[in-house]
Amino acid sequence: MLLAAKDSEAQVSALLVRWCDALLRLQIDAPDDARLDGGIRCPACENVHGRCHEAVYPLMCAARLTGNNAYLTAAKRLFRWGENMRCADGGFRNDFSSDWKGVTVFAAISLHDALYFHGDLLTAAEKATWEERLFAMGDWLAQNLTKEKPTYLNYYAANACAMALLGAYFARDAYRSLARRLASHCLRHVSENGLIYGEGRPNDARSPKGCAAIDVGGYNPEETLPCLWRYATAAEDEETKERLVSLWHAQLCWMLPDGAWDDSVGTRSFKWTYWGSRTADGCQAALFDLGRADPVFAEAAWRNFELYRRCTEDGLLYGGPDYARNGEPPCVHHTFCHAKTLAAALDGGLPDFTRVPLPADLGDPIRYYSELDVYRFARGDWRMDVSGYDFTYPGASHATGGSVSLLWHKAAGPLLAVGMVDYALREPHNQQLPAHPETHRCACPRVEAIVGGRQYGQHYCKTARLSAKLLPIGPSVRAETHLCDAQGNPLPGGDCTLDYLLTDDSLTVTGQVAASLADSACFVLPLIGDRAAAKVLRGKLKGQPFPMFNLSPGFSGKEYRIAPDKSGRFSVRITVTK
C-alpha cells in the first residue's frame, strides 16, 4: 500500500498543531514576573522547564501551517522568556537551578530552524535580535562543546549538527571544520553489531564483560543518529551519509513492530517512554528523509508517529501508554521536544512511500549482542530480550542478571517491559515522581529473597552467564546467576538458575534456588496489560496479584509472586488470553 506524502503530511501537521495548542494553553501570562511570563508551565512538574524556549521552532511552524498569529505571538513571548536561561558567556542553562549548559546545542538547532524556515514571519528588528542570540550560542558551542570536553556522545553529535547548520547560516568555516571533527569522532564509536556507543563516561569505557555504553532505544535513535544525519546532509558529506545508512539499518532492529523503541537494556533506560526518551527530540525528520531512498525508514518513522498519537491526551504527549488512565500527569518536556522533529519533518517534506515490513516483523530466532550481553529472540508472534548487560550508568539501574527485560506479543503488545529497576530521580529536572507511589512497583521479573532484613535479587547480578540454543519448538536460554543486593554484593549460597523456553503459544520460566532459600525466596512476575496470563506449573502463588504501574516505560498491570517448592524450584507459563 502506498502512503502518499499529502496524506501523511496532513496527519503529522494535525498532531503538531494539536500539541502547539496545548503549549499555548500552558503558556504563562504574568507580565509583572519576567521569570514566569511567556514560559510554559509543566502539568507534571509544576514548574517551568528551562528548555521550553526550544518550542519557538514548532510554534513558528504551526503559525506557517495555519496562518494563525497566536502561534507566532507565543513564539515571540517564549523567545523573550528564554533570556532567563541565558548566561553572560552566550550559553544557556538547563534550568533555573542547574548550571549545565550543554543543552545550548539543542536550543541553537531549534533557533536556527525557526530562523531558517520561518524567519520571514519576524520583523527585521526581531530577526536581528534572534540572530544575535544564535550567533552568541554558536561561539559558546565552538569553544565549550568539543571532544576535548568530557560529556555524553549525543552532545558531540548534536554539536556536529549545530556547527554545520550555523556554519552555513553565518558563513563560518571554523564551525564547519569543527562539525566534521565531531562527526568523525562520533563515528569512531560503533560497536560490533553496528550500534553507536558513548552514553557513558568515558565514551569508550567497557564493562568487566566488555559491554559498551549504549542507550540503544533512547538517545541513539532519538538524538545521536538524527543529529549525525542532519550534519551529513547540511555538510553534504556523502561518505558519512553512506556510513549512517548502515548504522540506521542496525538501529532499526531495535524498533518493535508497534513503532516503539526498545530501550529495556539502555544505559539511560530510566528515561524510557516506550516511544523514545523523555527529553530527546525524536527520529521522524531523519527517518522520513532516509525514507526517500528506502521505504523501510519511512515505515519506521510512521509507526513511531502513530505511537505518539496513541500516547497523546488533551494535546500533550504522555510519558507512556498507560499514564493517563493511571492518573499520571504528562511532563510537557515530551511535547515541546518532540514537536521539533515533527516540525523539521514537515519543513523538510515527507516522501511518498510504500508500506513495508520492519526488521522486527520478521525477526531472527536468536540474535546475540555481545556489546550488550543480550540475547534477542523471535518466535511466531513473540519477541523477547534476556539481559546480562553489566555496564553501569551512575545512579541508575537497568535489567541484568539474566532477566527478561522485554516480552512482546503481536496481539497484546508488551507483557514485560523494564526501564529503571529501582526508580529514582537520576535527573531530577528531567524525571517525575509517581502520583500513586503505593502501586508504583519495579517492572523487572526477578527472583528475590529477604535475608537478614536485606533484599537480594538476581536482577542485580552483573556476573550472570547466558547461553542459548534453538530447539525444534522454539528458542531456549539459560541464565546462571546469583542473588545480589542493590550494590551487587552476592548473597552467600545465593546461586540461581533461570531457564526460558519461548514457543509459539507461551513463554515458560523455570527457576532454581538453594533449598535453604525456599522459604524466603520468590519469583516476582510483574505482567503488564489486560491480556497477560500466568499459570503456575511448580511452586505456589503467594496471595492475589497486586495492581502495579511503573513510570518507565509507562505501563500498568499486576504483580504475581510465586514461591518455590521445598527443593527451591518453580515454574510458570505466560500466555496471552483471547
C-alpha positions, 0 to 999 in steps of 0.5 A: 500500500502506498502512503502518499506524502499529502496524506501523511503530511496532513496527519503529522501537521494535525498532531503538531498543531494539536500539541502547539495548542496545548503549549499555548494553553500552558503558556504563562501570562504574568507580565509583572514576573519576567521569570514566569511570563511567556514560559510554559508551565509543566502539568507534571512538574509544576514548574517551568522547564528551562528548555521550553524556549526550544518550542519557538521552532514548532510554534513558528511552524504551526503559525506557517501551517495555519496562518494563525498569529497566536502561534507566532505571538507565543513564539515571540513571548517564549523567545523573550522568556528564554533570556532567563536561561541565558548566561553572560558567556552566550550559553544557556542553562538547563534550568533555573537551578542547574548550571549545565549548559550543554543543552545550548546545542539543542536550543541553537538547532531549534533557533536556527530552524525557526530562523531558517524556515520561518524567519520571514514571519519576524520583523527585521528588528526581531530577526536581528535580535534572534540572530544575535542570540544564535550567533552568541550560542554558536561561539559558546558551542565552538569553544565549550562543546568539543571532544576535548570536553568530557560529556555524553556522545549525543552532545558531540553529535548534536554539536556536529549538527549545530556547527554545520547548520550555523556554519552555513547560516553565518558563513563560518568555516571554523564551525564547519571544520569543527562539525566534521571533527565531531562527526568523525569522532562520533563515528569512531564509536560503533560497536560490533553489531553496528550500534553507536556507543558513548552514553557513558563516561568515558565514551569508550569505557567497557564493562568487566564483560566488555559491554559498551555504553549504549542507550540503544532505544533512547538517545541513539535513535532519538538524538545521536543518529538524527543529529549525525544525519542532519550534519551529513546532509547540511555538510553534504558529506556523502561518505558519512551519509553512506556510513549512517545508512548502515548504522540506521539499518542496525538501529532499526532492529531495535524498533518493535513492530508497534513503532516503539523503541526498545530501550529495556537494556539502555544505559539511560533506560530510566528515561524510557517512554516506550516511544523514545526518551523523555527529553530527546527530540525524536527520529521522524525528520531523519527517518522520513528523509532516509525514507526517500531512498528506502521505504523501510525508514519511512515505515519506521518513522510512521509507526513511531508517529502513530505511537505518539498519537496513541500516547497523546491526551488533551494535546500533550504527549504522555510519558507512556501508554498507560499514564493517563488512565493511571492518573499520571500527569504528562511532563510537557518536556515530551511535547515541546521536544518532540514537536521539533522533529515533527516540525523539521519533518514537515519543513523538510517534506515527507516522501511518498512511500510504500508500506513495508515490513520492519526488521522486527516483523520478521525477526531472527530466532536468536540474535546475540549482542555481545556489546550488550550481553543480550540475547534477542529472540523471535518466535511466531508472534513473540519477541523477547530480550534476556539481559546480562548487560553489566555496564553501569550508568551512575545512579541508575539501574537497568535489567541484568542478571539474566532477566527478561527485560522485554516480552512482546506479543503481536496481539497484546503488545508488551507483557514485560517491559523494564526501564529503571529497576529501582526508580529514582530521580537520576535527573531530577529536572528531567524525571517525575515522581509517581502520583500513586507511589503505593502501586508504583512497583519495579517492572523487572521479573526477578527472583528475590529473597529477604535475608537478614532484613536485606533484599537480594535479587538476581536482577542485580547480578552483573556476573550472570552467564547466558547461553542459548540454543534453538530447539525444534519448538522454539528458542531456549536460554539459560541464565546462571546467576546469583542473588545480589543486593542493590550494590551487587554484593552476592548473597552467600549460597545465593546461586540461581538458575533461570531457564526460558523456553519461548514457543509459539503459544507461551513463554515458560520460566523455570527457576532454581534456588538453594533449598535453604532459600525456599522459604524466603525466596520468590519469583516476582512476575510483574505482567503488564496489560489486560491480556497477560496470563500466568499459570503456575506449573511448580511452586505456589502463588503467594496471595492475589496479584497486586495492581502495579504501574511503573513510570518507565516505560509507562505501563500498568498491570499486576504483580504475581509472586510465586514461591518455590517448592521445598527443593527451591524450584518453580515454574510458570507459563505466560500466555496471552488470553483471547 
